Amino acid sequence: MYINEDLCIACRSCVPYCPVGAIRVEEPDRVYIDQEHCTECGTCLRMARCPSDALVEPAEVYQEPRSVRKFFSDPMATHKETLLPGRGTEEVKTNDVTARVKRGQVGIAIEMGRPVLGTTMAEVEKVIKRLAALGIRLEKNNPLSYLVDDPETGTLKPWAKKERVISCIIEFSVPAERLRELLTAIRELAEEVDTVFSLDLITRFDEEGNIPVIPILEEMGIHYRPNAKINLGLGRPLREE
């Protein structure tokens, strides 16, 4: 995204809409977009209603490497590889139909970055590399999987590493007995990455109707939110255990 300075009247109406503070003001009357920090989320174009139509989205934002910013930051954009919009997959939302996370497994989602702070793919690579060393492979339908250059080491394609995004989601599933191991590694990563992240766990109720991961979280001193997304089991899984 950039501002056509021949059309801009420096009204600054677009400035508060940028979620990462990439729209800058240079006194006395120049408004511009810092290309290094812009995540191509399109919020300013959709919401600011520029009175002089000075906001411009060039075709290059849909081409590599800039497309990484666009597809992970703009909820209205659709990943060309997965044909899905957004930062990841549908996760748990359709699990009672897809059975992607089966009994005896735990799905883990690490949501990196948030508006205002964002993240870079270099920080995302730190996490993927650590997971790869533990034998973890990403969910294949997650758009991040298409940016991985070497699944064995977790390295990303070189042209993607410098790109900045609002957020993205690292998703994978592990046998339930590995949960402590993975949570320990994720705790260590929290001290190493230069961004924030949220941790999501996806699991199935056990035969007694309990959520089996809760005792492990309590044992490790991990505080969890009591509210959750619950599938009622009304669907018929395509791939059951």
C-alpha positions in Angstrom: 0.0 0.0 0.0 1.2 3.5 -0.7 -0.1 7.1 -0.8 -0.1 9.0 -4.0 1.4 12.2 -2.8 0.1 14.1 -5.8 -3.4 13.4 -4.6 -2.9 13.4 -0.8 -4.3 16.5 1.0 -2.6 15.5 4.3 -5.9 15.3 6.1 -4.5 12.4 8.1 -7.8 10.7 8.3 -6.1 7.4 7.4 -3.5 7.5 10.2 -5.6 6.0 13.1 -6.7 3.1 11.0 -3.3 1.5 10.5 -3.1 -1.4 13.0 0.7 -1.4 12.9 1.4 2.3 12.8 2.9 2.2 9.3 1.2 5.4 8.2 3.6 8.2 9.1 3.3 12.0 9.2 6.2 14.2 8.2 5.6 17.8 9.1 4.2 20.0 7.9 2.1 18.3 5.3 3.4 15.0 4.1 1.7 11.7 4.9 3.4 8.5 3.7 3.4 4.7 4.4 6.5 3.1 5.7 7.0 0.2 3.3 9.1 -1.8 5.8 6.3 -1.8 8.5 3.2 -2.0 6.2 1.7 -5.4 6.4 -0.6 -4.9 3.4 -3.7 -5.6 5.5 -5.8 -3.1 3.5 -7.5 -1.7 6.5 -6.7 1.9 5.5 -8.1 1.4 2.0 -11.3 -0.3 3.3 -12.0 1.9 6.3 -10.4 5.4 6.1 -12.5 6.6 3.2 -9.7 8.8 1.8 -11.4 12.0 0.5 -8.9 12.4 -2.4 -8.5 8.6 -3.3 -4.8 8.9 -2.5 -4.5 5.4 -1.1 -3.2 2.9 -3.7 -2.9 -0.8 -3.6 -0.4 -1.9 -6.3 -0.6 -5.2 -8.1 2.7 -6.2 -6.5 1.1 -6.9 -3.2 -0.3 -10.1 -4.7 3.1 -11.3 -5.9 6.0 -12.8 -4.0 7.4 -11.8 -1.7 4.9 -9.0 -0.8 2.0 -11.5 -1.1 3.1 -13.0 2.2 2.1 -9.8 4.0 -1.2 -9.6 2.1 -2.4 -13.1 2.5 -1.6 -13.4 6.2 -2.7 -9.9 7.2 -5.8 -9.1 5.1 -8.9 -11.2 6.3 -10.5 -10.4 2.9 -7.7 -12.0 0.9 -7.7 -15.7 0.0 -4.5 -17.8 0.0 -3.9 -19.0 -3.6 -2.5 -22.3 -2.2 -5.2 -23.3 0.2 -8.1 -21.3 -1.4 -9.0 -20.2 2.2 -9.0 -16.7 3.7 -7.3 -15.9 7.1 -4.2 -16.8 8.9 -4.6 -20.6 9.3 -7.2 -23.3 8.8 -10.6 -23.8 10.4 -8.9 -25.5 13.4 -11.4 -27.0 15.8 -14.4 -25.3 14.3 -15.3 -28.2 12.1 -13.6 -31.0 13.9 -16.8 -32.9 14.6 -17.0 -33.4 10.8 -13.4 -33.6 9.8 -12.1 -35.5 12.9 -8.7 -33.9 12.2 -7.8 -34.1 15.9 -8.7 -37.7 17.0 -9.0 -39.3 20.4 -5.6 -39.7 22.0 -4.3 -36.6 20.1 -3.9 -32.9 21.0 -4.1 -30.2 18.4 -1.8 -27.3 19.1 -2.1 -23.8 17.5 0.4 -21.1 18.2 -1.1 -17.7 17.1 1.9 -15.4 16.6 1.6 -11.6 16.4 -1.3 -9.3 16.9 -2.4 -5.8 15.6 -0.1 -3.0 16.7 2.8 -5.4 17.3 2.6 -7.9 14.4 5.4 -10.3 13.7 8.0 -11.2 11.1 8.4 -14.5 9.3 11.9 -14.7 10.8 10.4 -14.9 14.3 7.9 -17.5 13.0 10.8 -19.5 11.6 12.4 -19.7 15.1 9.3 -21.6 16.3 9.0 -23.9 13.3 12.7 -24.8 13.5 12.4 -25.8 17.1 9.3 -27.9 16.4 11.0 -29.5 13.4 13.9 -30.6 15.7 11.2 -32.3 17.8 9.9 -34.2 14.8 6.8 -32.0 14.4 5.4 -31.3 10.9 2.9 -28.5 10.3 -0.8 -29.1 9.4 -0.5 -29.5 5.6 -3.6 -27.2 4.8 -2.1 -24.3 6.8 -0.7 -21.7 4.4 2.5 -21.6 6.4 3.3 -25.1 5.1 3.7 -23.7 1.6 6.4 -21.3 2.9 8.5 -24.1 4.5 11.6 -24.7 2.4 12.9 -27.7 4.3 10.5 -29.6 6.6 13.3 -31.5 8.2 14.9 -28.3 9.6 11.9 -26.0 9.6 13.6 -23.3 7.5 11.4 -21.0 5.5 11.9 -20.0 1.8 14.6 -17.3 1.8 12.4 -14.7 0.1 9.7 -15.0 2.8 11.9 -14.5 5.9 12.0 -10.7 5.9 8.2 -10.3 5.4 6.1 -8.7 8.2 2.5 -9.8 8.9 -0.3 -9.0 11.4 -0.3 -12.5 12.6 -0.2 -16.2 11.6 -1.0 -19.5 13.1 1.3 -22.5 13.5 -0.8 -25.6 13.7 0.0 -29.3 14.3 -1.2 -32.4 16.1 0.7 -34.7 18.5 -0.1 -37.8 20.5 -1.5 -36.8 23.9 1.5 -38.3 25.7 3.8 -35.7 24.1 1.8 -32.7 25.4 4.1 -31.9 28.4 7.2 -32.1 26.2 5.7 -29.7 23.7 4.4 -27.2 26.3 7.8 -27.1 27.9 9.4 -26.3 24.5 6.8 -23.6 23.8 7.5 -22.0 27.2 11.2 -21.8 26.3 10.3 -20.3 22.9 8.3 -17.6 24.6 11.6 -16.2 26.0 13.2 -16.2 22.6 10.7 -14.8 20.1 10.3 -11.0 19.7 6.5 -10.9 19.6 3.5 -12.1 21.5 1.6 -15.3 20.9 -1.5 -17.1 22.1 -1.6 -20.9 22.7 -4.6 -22.9 21.6 -5.2 -26.6 22.5 -7.7 -28.8 20.7 -8.8 -32.0 22.2 -11.6 -34.5 22.4 -13.7 -35.2 25.5 -12.8 -38.5 27.2 -15.4 -41.3 27.8 -16.4 -39.7 31.1 -17.0 -36.3 29.5 -13.9 -34.7 30.9 -11.4 -32.5 29.0 -8.2 -34.6 29.4 -5.6 -31.8 29.0 -6.8 -29.8 32.0 -4.9 -31.8 34.7 -1.7 -31.4 32.7 -2.2 -27.6 32.4 -2.8 -27.3 36.1 0.2 -29.5 36.9 2.4 -27.2 34.8 0.9 -24.0 36.2 -0.5 -22.9 32.9 -3.6 -20.8 33.4 -6.4 -21.3 30.8 -9.6 -19.5 29.9 -12.6 -21.4 31.1 -14.6 -20.6 28.0 -13.9 -22.6 24.9 -15.2 -23.5 21.4 -17.2 -26.7 21.8 -18.3 -28.9 19.0 -21.6 -30.7 20.0 -20.9 -33.8 17.9 -23.8 -33.2 15.6 -21.7 -33.9 12.5 -20.6 -37.2 11.2 -16.8 -37.3 10.9 -15.4 -38.1 7.5 -12.3 -39.6 9.1 -12.8 -41.1 12.5 -10.3 -42.9 14.6 
